[in-house]
């Protein structure tokens, strides 16, 4: 069963080269194919046989009477004449009528209403259905369709996207009621498909609209903050901060040129780019160096001498050299950087004297150790191409102290290492050369940094391990150690008061006699420095503190009455009278909790006294380490007195000769 269609409209392509036509058909009635009509062919089957006279031309009445007189024969002749010019298939059909049905049947009416409802719902979801119904309505046949159950079923099936089998099944069904049901099923499937498409479309639109909404709101928020002056664009604000920092610095011309180039590059980079963070970090370091900032130096010789004497006893050579340095700076009006190297055994005060020098000159102090250093990058920085690159220690020191004329203490310079990353001792040649460090080039900064006004102080135990070119650039000052009387003075003035205060015995009558200190120096601490002596004195005062606590003589120290704080609290309470009383109670509890949690300080009464003498020294620090250096009152034959010397100190010893064979 097929369809006999009616031509609704013909569309001609606007392209003159396109000779195709578009024909809109409307199914008019059902037909059933009876047979295929064969056209008469020639013997060889190449061309059809055509009558001499065209059947389309008019004939006289006599010829008509002589013909078959049948309209079927005339139609066949017309068909044969057309097929002679055009190749197509012709079939013989018969009209097919629907089975009788009751149009007022409740099932048919309900099914029709449901189909119309589904069509209306689909048109709200699928615009293609809306366009098809619009074209169909313009053909002025829609009214008859919606009133005729048979045509409505065909129309609904034609609009749906069912399979060929489903549509052919609907076309072949002559029962109108079942045809309506089948069309409704196909239309329902189309509705479910449209609903699913609509849901997917809404979900995608919701995600996109949420992102667009968030982006739009964030842009509005940025604009509002920018108008109020609360916040500017992240990159623009960063560039403004860098420029503001640069205005406060006195950058050299070369550095200023590099800064402008990097800022211009940062302005054209996206924040998400990897190069953006590299450039930002570089500009951050470039603006953190104190270009043109110097500490105001103090050239007062008297003050410098007092400061040096307060911290160290002896060391006259070092103190004299610092005073000479200050005197030259006072005469010239400016102090140039120097490279001093203190060489001596451990514990003689090489590192601490650096702090005293910085305090006497009113300079900032920075210390870093190079003991065991094997990487050149620690001195000269990393290249910016590496991830996590940083400048060297010198640039980090300038950033920390925020002046261009600090005192840099390079500790343990005699213990420099050497690895596959390079030789740090060779890298220090440029740093510690007064003729080159006015344009020190760090690998990370890649701009010259002036270190000519930096005072470098190096410390070492021996000079044997320091490379010759590096040692030649430094002014060596040797600290040979302390004599026994110097150690005694140091213990009385510095070590004993510090150890007594650290043990909590300050202000008490617990004392360490001079004889005990002298015994410590001779029998326990014979090193050149005073570090071991300091440890023994601290041990003595700790044991003394233990005795004081065990004897039970220590009492709680009276708390000082905070009169000023009480008055301030009462004044604030009067001013805040509107606050509730409970809040005041909570505040008072919070204020008293830390004091209650802290242990109470104890004090030793004046009536209790404890003097530690040389006789009881064994109870505090154990038996003597050194008894005597003299083994013989008179040295026998073959024995002489010798002296052993190392970088840590020296000692007297006997040298004996042994006769292995007689002459």
Buried (B, 14 or more C-beta within 10 A) or exposed (E): EBBEEEEBEEEEEEEEEEEEEEEEEBBEEBBEEEEEEEBEEEEEEEEBEBEEEEBEEEEEEEEEEEEEEEEEEBEBBEBBBBBBEEEEEEEEBEEBEBEEBEEEEEEBBEBBEBBEEBBEBBBEBBEEBEEBBEEBEEEEBBEEBBEBBBBBBBBBBBBBBBEEEBBBBBBEBBEBBBBBBBBBBBBBBBBEBBBEEEEEEEEEEEEEEEEEEEEEEEEEEBEEEBEEEEEBBEBEEBBEEBBEBBEEBEBBEEBBEBBEEBBEBBEEBEEEEEEBEBBBBBBBBBBBBBBEBBBEBBBBBEBBBEBBBEBBBBBEEBBEBBBEBBEBBBEEEEBBBBBBBBBBBBBBBBBEBBBBBBBBBBBBBBBBBBEEBBBBBBBBBBEBEEEEBBBBBBBBBBBEBEBBBBBBBBBBBBBBBEEEEBBBBBBBBBBBBBEBBBBBEBBBBEBBBBBBBBBBBBBBBBBEEBEEEBBEBBEBBEBEBBEEEBBBBBBBBBBBEBBBEEBBBEEBEBBBBEEBBBBBBBBBBBBBBBBBBBBBBBBBBBBBBEEBEEEEBBEEEEEEEEEEEEEEBEEEEEEEEEEEEEEEEEEEEEEEEEEEEEEEEBBBEEEEEBEBEBEEBEEBBEEBEEEEEEEEEEBEEEBEEEEEEEBBBBEEEEEEEEEEEEE
